[in-house]
Amino acid sequence: MNRSVASKLTFEEADDHVTFYNDKTPIERLNYVCDIINSIYNSSPDQKVDRTIISSRKHAESI
């Protein structure tokens, strides 16, 4: 097992997501967000968004 990947933290340290981003610039924060989104959707920044998955329509007018 590669022990450099995981580390022991207390619950408070693991739950504290804010302090990591406090010293980052807005551009660095956006880069982290893009990386997280790309990992969730298994995509890359080079891929074009598949807009055929999502459809939108207006609600039927109520009388």
ABEGO torsion letter per residue (X at the ends): XBAAABBBBBAAAAABAAAAAAABBAAAAAAAAAAAAAAAAGBBAABBBBAAABBBBBBBBBX
